[in-house]
């Protein structure tokens, strides 16, 4: 066993109704909150609900609610300027991965200045950032516990990644009651995204016993509940299982990283604005098939978490996992190909070039060169 390290340096509050603890948490961080969220949650009154709770406890509140699906450098700039103008002490990131990515980026540039592009890569965040309370309203990204912020740089058609354990929010509140109004399509895409996080972390060459434990529990929770949750988002038991599964998957990939699915999905979103979870889901069966050559027995475990009917060791072959994932995508209404998602072929070479810049390529279980990535894009097309 190779040496490994891990820590879980934050406070997690989970359970139905746990949002009511937000004011007490806020008081530990300051007297002025800045909520970062999106227009949909603002229109639904979710942002106001959080603001009302904070204000009732004597905490001043300002908000930025203009985050988009694949948040841009320009959005980070606007949100950071609004945060600084407000004079707030801490950030409340409310929503899915996009508001959380923006909140982390704002936490960096509001503290240290410059553009988020200057912090691209690892090891460039000089110290602690503005404290963040993360409140996920989707079960997918696990961003409330991850050390990454992914921001789209439209000048390059590129999704840049900032990596630092300083980005991990100080607090995360996981209240399944916030998940019950998600549309089925969003629930499906986010749920598959969480499953991909767990799966890629599990088979990563950087995996450890710690990340494996997190990934396996995530796969168990997500695989056993994603169908029920997408079928009925008001099923709070399934929603809670998905939310906790997403959390464990986020912890797993924070320490084991990911693989070719994520390396390749980011250019798909950057060039064609395909939702991140949808891009991951489409690419997943193709890349699982490609990685089967390196399977060391984990494929059967994954299959048994995802499938309604487990497979015995003597009857299982890796191709069964590929087919099961295709079947799951179809059941959840995910497009079957990149073409169906609006992707066109002329950018494949540039996309493959960008994918090769991802550190996730380095920990994919099967070694990959640019030509391999091109071939995978074509197969998934």
C-alpha positions as CSV (number, residue, x, y, z in Angstrom):
1,X,0.0,0.0,0.0
2,X,1.4,3.4,-1.0
3,X,1.5,6.2,1.6
4,X,-1.5,8.6,1.7
5,X,-2.8,11.5,3.7
6,X,-6.2,13.0,4.3
7,X,-8.1,15.4,6.6
8,X,-11.7,16.6,6.7
9,X,-11.2,20.2,8.0
10,X,-14.7,21.5,8.1
11,X,-18.0,21.3,10.0
12,X,-20.9,19.3,8.3
13,X,-24.5,19.7,9.5
14,X,-26.8,17.2,7.9
15,X,-30.5,16.3,8.3
16,X,-33.9,17.5,7.3
17,X,-34.6,20.9,8.7
18,X,-30.9,21.6,9.4
19,X,-31.1,25.0,7.5
20,X,-32.5,26.4,10.7
21,X,-29.0,26.3,12.1
22,X,-27.7,28.9,9.5
23,X,-28.1,31.9,11.9
24,X,-26.1,30.2,14.7
25,X,-23.3,29.3,12.2
26,X,-23.4,32.9,10.7
27,X,-22.8,34.4,14.1
28,X,-19.6,32.4,14.4
29,X,-18.3,34.0,11.2
30,X,-19.4,37.6,11.5
31,X,-22.2,40.1,11.4
32,X,-22.7,40.6,7.7
33,X,-23.5,37.8,5.2
34,X,-23.2,37.9,1.4
35,X,-25.3,35.3,-0.3
36,X,-24.1,34.0,-3.7
37,X,-26.8,32.1,-5.7
38,X,-28.6,31.9,-9.0
39,X,-31.7,33.6,-10.5
40,X,-33.9,30.5,-10.3
41,X,-33.5,30.1,-6.5
42,X,-33.9,33.9,-6.2
43,X,-37.2,33.8,-8.1
44,X,-38.4,30.8,-6.0
45,X,-37.8,32.7,-2.8
46,X,-35.1,30.4,-1.5
47,X,-32.6,33.2,-1.3
48,X,-35.0,35.4,0.6
49,X,-35.8,32.5,3.0
50,X,-32.1,32.3,3.9
51,X,-31.7,36.0,4.2
52,X,-34.8,36.3,6.4
53,X,-33.3,33.7,8.8
54,X,-30.0,35.6,9.0
55,X,-31.6,39.0,9.4
56,X,-33.9,37.7,12.2
57,X,-30.8,36.8,14.1
58,X,-29.4,40.4,13.6
59,X,-27.0,39.5,10.7
60,X,-27.0,42.0,7.8
61,X,-27.4,40.4,4.4
62,X,-26.5,41.4,0.8
63,X,-26.8,39.0,-2.2
64,X,-25.5,38.3,-5.7
65,X,-28.0,36.1,-7.6
66,X,-26.6,36.2,-11.2
67,X,-24.6,33.0,-11.3
68,X,-25.1,31.0,-14.5
69,X,-24.8,27.3,-15.4
70,X,-21.2,27.3,-16.3
71,X,-20.0,30.4,-14.4
72,X,-17.5,32.7,-16.1
73,X,-14.5,34.8,-15.2
74,X,-16.7,37.9,-15.7
75,X,-19.3,36.6,-13.3
76,X,-16.6,36.1,-10.6
77,X,-15.4,39.7,-11.2
78,X,-18.9,41.1,-10.8
79,X,-19.6,39.0,-7.7
80,X,-16.3,39.9,-6.1
81,X,-16.9,43.6,-6.7
82,X,-20.3,43.4,-5.2
83,X,-18.9,41.5,-2.2
84,X,-16.3,44.1,-1.5
85,X,-18.8,47.0,-1.9
86,X,-21.1,45.3,0.6
87,X,-18.5,45.1,3.4
88,X,-19.6,41.6,4.3
89,X,-17.6,39.3,6.6
90,X,-18.5,35.9,5.1
91,X,-20.2,34.2,2.1
92,X,-23.2,31.9,2.0
93,X,-23.0,29.8,-1.2
94,X,-26.6,28.7,-2.0
95,X,-27.4,26.4,-4.9
96,X,-25.6,23.8,-7.0
97,X,-22.0,23.6,-8.1
98,X,-22.1,26.9,-10.0
99,X,-22.8,29.3,-7.1
100,X,-20.3,27.3,-5.0
101,X,-17.6,27.6,-7.6
102,X,-18.3,31.4,-7.8
103,X,-18.3,31.7,-4.0
104,X,-14.9,30.0,-3.7
105,X,-13.4,32.1,-6.5
106,X,-14.8,35.3,-4.9
107,X,-13.4,34.1,-1.6
108,X,-9.9,34.1,-3.2
109,X,-10.0,37.3,-5.3
110,X,-11.8,39.4,-2.6
111,X,-9.1,38.5,-0.1
112,X,-6.0,38.6,-2.4
113,X,-6.9,40.7,-5.4
114,X,-6.4,40.2,-9.1
115,X,-8.4,37.9,-11.4
116,X,-9.3,34.3,-10.7
117,X,-7.3,33.4,-13.8
118,X,-4.1,34.2,-11.9
119,X,-4.9,31.4,-9.4
120,X,-5.4,28.7,-12.1
121,X,-3.9,25.3,-11.2
122,X,-2.6,24.2,-7.8
123,X,-0.7,25.9,-5.1
124,X,-1.5,29.5,-6.0
125,X,-3.9,30.4,-3.3
126,X,-1.6,32.0,-0.7
127,X,-3.7,31.4,2.5
128,X,-7.2,31.2,4.0
129,X,-10.0,32.7,1.9
130,X,-13.2,34.5,3.0
131,X,-15.1,32.1,5.1
132,X,-17.9,30.2,3.2
133,X,-21.1,28.5,4.4
134,X,-22.1,26.1,1.6
135,X,-25.7,25.1,1.3
136,X,-26.3,22.7,-1.6
137,X,-29.7,22.6,-3.3
138,X,-28.8,19.8,-5.7
139,X,-27.3,16.3,-5.0
140,X,-24.5,16.3,-7.5
141,X,-21.4,18.4,-7.4
142,X,-20.2,17.7,-3.8
143,X,-18.7,21.2,-4.1
144,X,-19.6,21.9,-0.5
145,X,-16.6,19.6,0.6
146,X,-14.2,19.9,-2.4
147,X,-11.0,21.8,-2.9
148,X,-11.8,22.9,-6.4
149,X,-13.4,25.9,-8.2
150,X,-14.1,25.5,-11.9
151,X,-14.7,28.7,-13.9
152,X,-15.2,29.2,-17.6
153,X,-12.8,31.6,-19.4
154,X,-14.7,32.5,-22.6
155,X,-11.6,34.2,-24.0
156,X,-10.1,30.7,-24.4
157,X,-13.3,28.5,-24.5
158,X,-11.7,26.9,-21.5
159,X,-12.8,25.7,-18.1
160,X,-10.0,26.6,-15.7
161,X,-9.6,24.9,-12.4
162,X,-8.3,26.4,-9.2
163,X,-7.2,23.8,-6.7
164,X,-6.4,24.4,-3.0
165,X,-7.6,22.9,0.2
166,X,-8.0,26.5,1.4
167,X,-11.1,26.6,-0.9
168,X,-13.0,24.1,1.2
169,X,-16.0,25.8,2.9
170,X,-15.8,26.3,6.6
171,X,-19.3,24.9,7.1
172,X,-21.7,22.8,5.0
173,X,-25.4,22.5,5.7
174,X,-27.1,19.6,4.0
175,X,-30.9,19.9,4.2
176,X,-32.7,17.4,1.9
177,X,-35.9,19.6,2.1
178,X,-34.1,22.0,-0.3
179,X,-33.8,19.3,-3.0
180,X,-37.5,18.5,-3.4
181,X,-38.4,21.1,-6.0
182,X,-35.6,20.3,-8.5
183,X,-36.9,19.4,-12.0
184,X,-36.4,15.7,-13.0
185,X,-33.8,16.6,-15.7
186,X,-31.7,18.5,-13.1
187,X,-32.0,15.8,-10.5
188,X,-30.9,13.2,-13.1
189,X,-27.9,15.2,-14.4
190,X,-26.7,16.1,-10.9
191,X,-27.2,12.6,-9.6
192,X,-25.2,11.1,-12.4
193,X,-22.5,13.7,-11.8
194,X,-22.3,12.6,-8.2
195,X,-22.0,9.0,-9.3
196,X,-19.2,9.9,-11.7
197,X,-17.3,11.6,-8.9
198,X,-17.5,8.5,-6.8
199,X,-16.7,6.1,-9.6
200,X,-13.7,8.0,-11.0
201,X,-12.3,8.6,-7.5
202,X,-12.8,4.8,-6.8
203,X,-10.8,3.7,-9.8
204,X,-8.3,6.5,-9.8
205,X,-4.6,5.6,-9.6
206,X,-4.4,8.0,-6.7
207,X,-7.1,6.2,-4.7
208,X,-6.4,5.3,-1.1
209,X,-8.3,3.2,1.6
210,X,-9.8,6.5,2.8
211,X,-11.0,7.7,-0.6
212,X,-12.2,4.1,-1.4
213,X,-14.3,4.1,1.8
214,X,-15.9,7.4,0.9
215,X,-16.4,6.4,-2.8
216,X,-18.0,3.0,-2.0
217,X,-20.5,4.5,0.4
218,X,-21.3,7.2,-2.1
219,X,-21.9,4.6,-4.8
220,X,-24.1,2.6,-2.5
221,X,-26.3,5.6,-1.6
222,X,-26.5,7.0,-5.1
223,X,-26.9,3.7,-6.9
224,X,-29.7,2.6,-4.5
225,X,-31.6,5.9,-4.6
226,X,-31.1,7.8,-7.9
227,X,-34.0,6.2,-9.7
228,X,-36.4,6.8,-6.8
229,X,-35.2,10.4,-6.4
230,X,-35.6,11.3,-10.1
231,X,-39.0,9.6,-10.2
232,X,-40.2,11.7,-7.2
233,X,-38.1,14.5,-5.9
234,X,-40.5,14.9,-3.0
235,X,-39.2,11.5,-1.7
236,X,-37.2,13.1,1.1
237,X,-35.6,9.8,2.2
238,X,-34.2,9.3,-1.4
239,X,-33.2,13.0,-1.6
240,X,-31.3,12.8,1.7
241,X,-29.5,9.6,0.6
242,X,-28.5,11.4,-2.7
243,X,-27.3,14.5,-0.8
244,X,-25.1,12.5,1.6
245,X,-23.9,10.3,-1.3
246,X,-22.9,13.4,-3.2
247,X,-21.1,14.7,0.0
248,X,-19.1,11.4,0.3
249,X,-18.3,11.4,-3.4
250,X,-17.0,15.0,-3.1
251,X,-14.7,14.0,-0.2
252,X,-13.5,11.0,-2.2
253,X,-12.4,12.9,-5.3
254,X,-10.9,15.8,-3.2
255,X,-8.3,13.3,-2.2
256,X,-8.2,10.8,-5.1
257,X,-9.0,13.2,-8.0
258,X,-11.0,12.0,-11.0
259,X,-10.2,10.8,-14.5
260,X,-10.9,11.0,-18.2
261,X,-14.6,11.7,-17.8
262,X,-14.1,15.0,-16.1
263,X,-11.0,15.9,-18.2
264,X,-13.1,15.5,-21.3
265,X,-16.4,16.9,-20.1
266,X,-15.0,20.3,-19.2
267,X,-14.2,21.2,-22.8
268,X,-17.7,19.9,-23.9
269,X,-19.2,22.4,-21.5
270,X,-16.8,25.2,-22.4
271,X,-17.4,25.0,-26.1
272,X,-21.1,24.0,-26.2
273,X,-22.5,25.1,-22.8
274,X,-23.7,21.6,-22.2
275,X,-24.5,21.2,-18.4
276,X,-21.6,19.6,-16.6
277,X,-23.6,16.6,-15.3
278,X,-25.1,15.9,-18.7
279,X,-21.6,16.0,-20.4
280,X,-20.3,13.6,-17.7
281,X,-23.2,11.2,-18.1
282,X,-22.9,11.0,-21.9
283,X,-19.1,10.3,-21.7
284,X,-19.3,7.9,-18.8
285,X,-20.2,4.6,-20.6
286,X,-17.6,5.2,-23.4
287,X,-14.8,5.9,-20.9
288,X,-15.8,3.0,-18.6
289,X,-15.5,0.7,-21.6
290,X,-12.1,2.2,-22.4
291,X,-10.8,1.8,-18.9
292,X,-12.0,-1.8,-18.6
293,X,-8.6,-3.0,-19.7
294,X,-7.2,-1.7,-16.3
295,X,-10.0,-3.1,-14.1
296,X,-8.7,-4.8,-11.0
297,X,-12.0,-6.1,-9.7
298,X,-13.7,-2.8,-8.8
299,X,-16.0,-2.9,-11.8
300,X,-18.1,-5.7,-10.4
301,X,-18.4,-3.8,-7.1
302,X,-19.5,-0.6,-8.9
303,X,-22.0,-2.7,-11.0
304,X,-23.5,-4.2,-7.9
305,X,-24.0,-0.7,-6.3
306,X,-25.6,0.6,-9.5
307,X,-27.7,-2.4,-10.7
308,X,-31.0,-3.5,-9.2
309,X,-29.8,-7.1,-9.5
310,X,-26.3,-7.9,-8.3
311,X,-23.9,-10.0,-10.4
312,X,-21.9,-13.0,-9.1
313,X,-18.2,-13.0,-9.5
314,X,-18.2,-16.0,-11.8
315,X,-20.8,-14.4,-14.2
316,X,-19.6,-10.8,-14.3
317,X,-17.7,-9.3,-17.2
318,X,-16.7,-5.6,-17.4
319,X,-18.9,-4.9,-20.4
320,X,-21.9,-5.5,-18.1
321,X,-21.1,-2.2,-16.3
322,X,-20.9,-0.3,-19.6
323,X,-24.3,-1.6,-20.6
324,X,-25.8,-0.9,-17.2
325,X,-24.6,2.7,-17.3
326,X,-26.1,3.2,-20.8
327,X,-29.4,1.7,-19.5
328,X,-29.4,4.0,-16.5
329,X,-28.8,7.1,-18.7
330,X,-31.7,6.2,-20.9
331,X,-34.0,5.5,-17.9
332,X,-33.1,9.0,-16.5
333,X,-33.6,10.8,-19.8
334,X,-29.9,11.6,-20.5
335,X,-29.0,12.1,-24.2
336,X,-27.4,9.0,-25.6
337,X,-24.6,10.9,-27.5
338,X,-22.7,14.1,-27.7
339,X,-24.5,14.8,-31.0
340,X,-27.8,14.7,-29.3
341,X,-26.6,17.2,-26.8
342,X,-25.7,19.7,-29.6
343,X,-22.0,19.0,-29.9
344,X,-20.4,19.2,-33.3
345,X,-17.2,17.6,-34.5
346,X,-15.1,20.5,-35.8
347,X,-13.8,21.4,-32.3
348,X,-12.7,17.8,-31.3
349,X,-9.0,18.5,-31.8
350,X,-9.1,21.7,-29.7
351,X,-11.2,19.9,-27.0
352,X,-8.8,17.0,-26.9
353,X,-5.9,19.5,-26.5
354,X,-7.7,21.1,-23.6
355,X,-8.6,17.8,-22.0
356,X,-4.9,16.8,-22.0
357,X,-4.1,19.8,-19.8
358,X,-6.2,18.4,-17.0
359,X,-4.5,16.7,-14.1
360,X,-7.3,14.2,-14.1
361,X,-5.8,12.5,-17.2
362,X,-2.7,11.6,-15.1
363,X,-4.7,9.5,-12.6
364,X,-7.1,7.8,-15.0
365,X,-6.6,4.0,-14.6
366,X,-5.7,3.6,-18.3
367,X,-2.9,5.8,-19.7
368,X,-4.2,8.2,-22.4
369,X,-2.6,10.3,-25.1
370,X,-4.3,12.9,-27.2
371,X,-5.2,10.5,-29.9
372,X,-6.9,8.3,-27.4
373,X,-9.0,11.3,-26.2
374,X,-9.9,12.2,-29.8
375,X,-11.0,8.6,-30.4
376,X,-13.1,8.7,-27.2
377,X,-14.9,11.9,-28.3
378,X,-15.6,10.3,-31.7
379,X,-17.0,7.2,-30.1
380,X,-19.2,9.1,-27.8
381,X,-20.4,11.3,-30.7
